[in-house]
Amino acid sequence: MQAAEQPFEVAGHGDRGAVLEVGPSTSRPSPCCGKPSGPFRAADSPLRAKVLARLAVALYHAAPPERRAELSQEAIAVARRRRPGHAGRRALRALYALWGAHEPDTALAAATEIFAVAEASGDEIFAMAEASGDKERVAEGRAWRVTFLVELGDLAAAERDVHAIARLADALRQPLYRLVAASRRSTLAVLAGRFDEALRLACEAWQIGVRGREPDADAVHWGQIFAIFSETGVPDAERERMEATARRLAALSPLGDAHAAGLALICLRRGHTDEALARFEALARRGFADLPRDMTYVWCLTLLATLCVALGDLGRAAKLYDALAPTRVDAPWAPAR
């Protein structure tokens, strides 16, 4: 294999490796995928931007936040220097790898900047002009923006983007984007207190995902149902499916800590206090400062804080407060496509 070809091999083929897994992990990064080499290393090219972005995403669950940030920022810098062609929209997927490693207002500012550039150039992930014909990238970009808008509490702006995603999903007629549209609408309905509507949309999203064989359909569904369950309760069938999925994800997902914290709250709510306490203790003994800085970090802290209060653990409450104090998130976002 030639040196210039190595990044393609280690980072994955096609679009595999360009997005994050939120369900049980189906792949593991290669130990050689941390550092591009050969002539590729010095070239400011679309290939360099694309592969740096893929490396950043491939290393999401295996590398420290600082390394992911280094790769992501370099990919985006190369893309901005190159601008023409497809480097931009490919490289900007590197922003996935920063989720959890920076504050949402910083991420939204970057997304908005790219959005403005994209409207002019018609070739960036966050706001590709409709005239470019790549509606999938437009839907993907808007879904990414919704994440940060919700985290910052700008629900009106998030709802506008969700409606745009729904229109694009109808045009694309692809299960993934229909799932995204329905699940994002469910999230906004929960935040507005419309729990019956949220439940209907969450079930609709799950059914779309199952029919379309989307690998993250169950993971998305459990998060949506859990949000409703935490506020008002859900039908027994949905609760049983939610709990079964949470147990599987706590054991198998690379985001297992957050799933375990959610499962502990489910156990507590159902009266299984011993299991809830055991799961809380298992996470607390490792130290809250050592929780992975991933897409679930702030959400996991809020779940642990809720558990801490319910269990009356005053000693750990202070540590959780110290961990949460630096964050600036109004509505922590659970992992969902």
N, C-alpha and C positions, 0 to 999 in steps of 0.2 A: 504493500500500500504506500503510495506517495505521501510525503509529509503534508501537502496541501489538502489531501483527501481525509486525513485522520479526523479532523473536527466533525465531519459529517458522520463518520462511523460512531464516534463516541457520543455524539449529541442526539442521534436518532435520525430516522428517515422520514420524508414527507413532513407532516405536521405533528408527528408523534414527539412527545417531549416538549411541545410548545405551550402546553397548558398544564395546570396543576391537578393532581389527583386529590379528591377529598374523601373518597371511600377507601375500602381496603386496598392496600398497595398492590399493584400488579407488576411493578418493575423496581429495579434498584439501580442507582447510578453506577457507572463503571468507575473503578478506582483511578483510571487514567484520564477522567474527563474534567480535571480541574484547571489545566493549563494548556492552551493551544501552542503549537510549536511550528518550526519551519518557516517558510516564506509567508505563510498565513499570518504569523504573529506581527509582521511589520506592515502589512498591507491595510490601507484604509479602503475597504471595499464592501459591497453589499454582502458578500460571503462572510467577511469578518463580523459585520454587525449581526447578521442572522445567527451565526454559530455562537458568538458570545452570549446572545440572548438565550439560546437553547441550553448552553452550559449553565447559565444562571438559574433557569427553571429546573434543569435536571439535578442540580445540587441543592434544591430548596430544602429537602429534609436531611441533607448530609453535611452541609457546610455551615460555618458560622455566619450570622447575618452580615458581618463585615465583608466576607468573601463574596457573598451573593450581591451585596451592594456594589462592590468593585466591578464585578462582571456586568451587572445591569447598567451601571452608569457609563461604563466604557462602550457597551453596545449602543446605547442611546446617543452618546457623543459622536460615535462613528456615523450613525444614521443621520444625525443633524448636519454633519460635515458633508455627507454624500448627497442627501436630500432626493435626487432623482431616482427613478426606478423603484424597486420593491424593498429596498433595504429598510425604509422607515417602518412600514407596517409590520414587518417581521421582527425587527429589533425592538419595537416598542412593547412586544410581549414580555420583554425582560422586566417590565414593571410588575408583573405577577410576582417575581422573586423578591420584590421589596415589601410585599404585604406583610405587615407585622414588624418590619425593621425601621419604619419611619412613621411620622404622624400623618393622619389622614388629610389635614389641610395642606401639607406639603405635597402629598400625592395628588390631591385634586388640582392644586396649582399647576403641577407638571402636566396633568391630563388636559387641563383647560388650555394651556399654552400649545400643546400638540394639536388639540382640537382646532384651534384657530389656524395653525399652519396647514392642517389637513384640508380645511374648507377651501383654502387657496390652491393647494396642490392636488387635492383629490386622491392622495395616496398615503394616508396614515391610518393607523388602527382606530384612533379615537373619534375621528369625525370625517371619514372619507366621504367625499361628495357623492350624493346619490347617483350623479351622472356617471361615476366610474363603473357602476354596475356590480360592485362587490358588496352586496348587501349583507353578506355574512360578517364581514369585518366591521361594517357599521353597527350591526346588532351587538357584536362582541364588544366594541368600544363603548357603546352606550351602557351595556350591562356593567362594565368596569367602572364607569363614572357613577352609576347608581350606588355602588358599594361605598364610595367615599362620601357621596352626598348624604346617604343615610347615616353613616358614622358621625358626620358633622351636624346632623339634625335638620338638614335642609330638605324636608320631605316634599315640599311643593315642587322643587326642581327635580327631585328624584322621580316623582310621579310623572312629570312631563317626559322624562327619558323612558320610563317604563311603558307609557302609552306608545311612544315611538318604537320601542322594541316589539310590542304586540303587533303593530302595523307591519313591521318588517317580517315578523314571524309568519303572519298570514301570507305575505308575498312569497316567502321562501318555502313554506309548506314543509319544513324540516322539523323533526321531533325535538331536537336539541333546543332550538330557539323558541318553540312553543312552550317547552318546559321552563326555560329561562323566564319567559314573559309571565307565565302563570305563577311561578314561584316568587318572583319579585313582587307581583301584585298581592300575593298572599302576605308577604312580609309587611308591605305598606298597610294592608288591612289590619294586621295585628297591632301595628303601632298606632293606628287610629281607633283601636278598640272595637273593630267590626269583626268579631270572632267567628260568627257563622259564615260570613263571606270568606274569611281567611281559611277556614277549614275546607270549604268547598273548593277554593282555588288550589290549596295544597294537595287535595285528593286528585283534582284534575291534572295538576303538574305530574304527580306520581304515575297516574294512569298513562299519560302521554309518554313519560320516560320508559315505562315498562313495555308499552307497545313498540316503542322505537328502539328498545334494547340499549338505552343509555346507561352506561356503567355506574353513574353516580345518582341514579334515580332514587334508590333507597336512602342514600346518605343525605340528599337534599330533603327528602320527605321527612326523615326523622327530625331534622332541625326545625322544619316548619311546624310539625305537629307538637314538638316540644315547646315551642314558643307559645302556642295556644294552650297546651296542657298546663303550663306554668301560671297562666292567668285565669283560666276558667274551666279546665277539664275538657276531655274529649270522649267520644264513644269508646266502649271497651275494645272493639276490634282495632281501632286506630291506636289506642294506648298499647295494646299487646304487640302490634307491629312495630311501634316506636321503640318499645323497650327491647324487643328482640334485636332490632337493628343497632341500638345503642350498645348492647352487650357485644355484638359482633365487631363493631367499629372500635370499641374500647380495647379489644384484644388484638385487632389486626391493622387498624389504620395508623399511618405515620402521625396522625393528629390525635392519637389515642388519649392523651391527657385531658383534653377538653371533652371528649366523649365520655371518659370515665367520671369527670366532674358532673356532667349532665345526668349520667346514669345514677350517680349518688343522690342527686336531687329527686329523681324519679322514685328511687327506693325510699327516700325519706317521706315523700308525699304519700306513698302507698303503705306507710307504717313499718317498713323494713329498716328500722333505725340501726340495727347492728351492722348490716351491710353498708348502709350509708356512711356510718362512722368509720368503718374499716377502709372504705375507698377514700374518704377524706384524709385519713391518717396516712395512707400510702402516698398520696400526693404531697401532703404537708411535710412528711419526714424528709423528702428530697430537698425541700426548700423552695419557696415560691420564686426566688431569684433565678433558679435554674430551669424554670419552665421555658420551653422552646419559644423563641421570638418568631412565631409563625403567624399565619392568618387568624388563628384562634386565640392568640395570646391574651388580648384584653377581654374577650368573651369568657375565656377560661377563668381569668381572675375574678370577673363578676360572679360567675357560678360559685367559685370557691368562697367568695365573700358572703353570698347568700347562705351557703352551707354553714359557714363559720357562725353567722348570727343564729341560725336555726339550732345549731348544736351547742350554742352558748360558750364557744371557745374564745374567751377574751384575749388570751395570750397571743393567739395567732391573728386576731383581728387587727392589731397594730401593724403586724408585718404585711398583711394584705393591703391595709391603708397606704403604707409606704410604697408598695408596688404599684398601686392604682393612681396615686397622687400625680405622677408626672404625665399621665395620659390625658389626651384631650378628645375623648370620644363620647358623644352624646348617646349613641345607640350602637353598642358593640355588635358586630356583624358575625353571625355564625357562618361556617363554610357552606357555600352553595354555589352551584354553577350559575 
